[in-house]
Amino acid sequence: MQNRGKYHNSQSSLENLHLISYCPLCNTHYNPSEADILEQEDGAHLIHVSCSKCSSSIVAVIISSGIGISSVGLITDLSADDVLYFKSGSRVNEDDVIDAVKSVSKGELIKLLNE
């Protein structure tokens, strides 16, 4: 995938970004030039946009093909750098989940939170 950059102001890019042009929390219009492309490959873009009014963010995947344009997005409190950090991190496996459940059942999580 290509490196991170600002969303280009070409006509096709603006049409793609139209799918995520408003903040889902406060309905403020996003400025397309403020969207960060975190990665792009073969018509797929991983995009991060922050709302200037309420400071919420969305992370979206926008895919354009010969059939049309589709997007999937989610509201997050992650910054663009956080998204890239966690994206490149190791995956959670079954043993990780079992260890987490055991820690919670032993009360270790409560001890950590109280420190």
C-alpha positions in Angstrom: 0.0 0.0 0.0 1.1 3.5 -0.6 2.2 6.0 2.0 0.0 8.3 4.0 -1.0 11.7 2.7 -3.8 14.2 2.4 -6.8 13.4 0.4 -6.4 14.8 -3.2 -8.9 17.4 -4.4 -9.6 15.6 -7.7 -13.2 15.2 -8.8 -13.2 11.4 -8.3 -11.6 11.7 -4.9 -14.2 14.3 -3.8 -17.0 12.0 -5.1 -15.5 9.1 -3.0 -15.3 11.2 0.1 -18.9 12.4 -0.3 -19.9 9.1 1.3 -18.3 10.3 4.6 -18.8 14.0 4.2 -20.7 14.7 7.5 -19.8 14.0 11.1 -22.1 11.2 12.3 -22.2 12.8 15.8 -22.9 16.5 15.2 -23.6 16.5 11.5 -20.9 19.1 10.7 -19.6 19.1 7.1 -16.1 17.7 6.8 -13.6 19.7 4.7 -12.3 17.1 2.2 -8.8 18.5 2.3 -8.5 17.7 6.0 -9.0 14.0 5.4 -5.9 11.9 5.8 -5.3 8.9 3.5 -3.6 6.4 5.8 -3.2 3.8 3.0 -4.3 3.2 -0.5 -4.1 0.3 -2.9 -6.0 -0.7 -6.1 -9.0 1.7 -5.6 -9.2 1.1 -1.8 -8.5 4.0 0.6 -8.1 3.8 4.4 -9.1 7.3 5.5 -9.1 9.2 8.8 -11.2 12.4 9.3 -11.6 14.5 12.5 -14.5 16.8 13.1 -13.5 20.4 13.7 -16.6 21.0 15.8 -16.9 18.0 18.2 -13.4 16.5 17.8 -14.7 13.0 17.1 -13.1 11.1 14.3 -14.0 8.4 11.8 -11.9 5.8 10.1 -13.3 4.6 6.8 -12.4 2.3 4.0 -13.6 3.6 0.7 -13.5 1.2 -2.3 -14.2 2.3 -5.8 -14.5 -0.2 -8.6 -16.2 -0.6 -12.0 -19.4 -1.5 -10.2 -19.5 1.6 -8.0 -18.3 3.1 -4.7 -18.8 1.6 -1.3 -17.6 2.6 2.2 -17.4 1.2 5.7 -16.7 3.6 8.5 -16.6 3.7 12.3 -16.5 6.4 14.9 -13.4 6.4 17.0 -11.3 8.4 19.4 -8.1 7.3 17.8 -5.8 9.7 16.0 -4.5 8.9 12.5 -1.2 7.9 14.1 -3.0 5.6 16.5 -4.8 3.9 13.7 -1.6 3.2 11.9 0.1 2.0 15.1 -2.7 -0.5 15.9 -3.1 -1.6 12.3 0.6 -2.7 12.2 0.4 -4.3 15.7 0.1 -8.0 16.4 -3.2 -9.7 16.1 -5.2 -10.9 19.1 -5.5 -14.6 19.2 -7.6 -17.1 21.2 -4.9 -17.4 23.9 -4.8 -13.7 24.4 -8.6 -13.7 25.0 -8.4 -16.6 27.4 -5.5 -14.9 29.3 -7.6 -11.7 29.6 -10.6 -13.6 30.9 -8.5 -15.3 33.5 -6.9 -12.0 34.6 -10.4 -10.4 35.0 -11.7 -13.4 36.9 -8.7 -13.3 39.3 -9.3 -9.6 40.0 -6.0 -8.6 38.4 -7.6 -6.1 36.2 -9.3 -4.3 39.1 -5.9 -4.2 40.9 -4.3 -2.6 37.8 -7.1 -0.1 37.4 -6.8 0.9 41.1 -3.1 1.6 40.9 
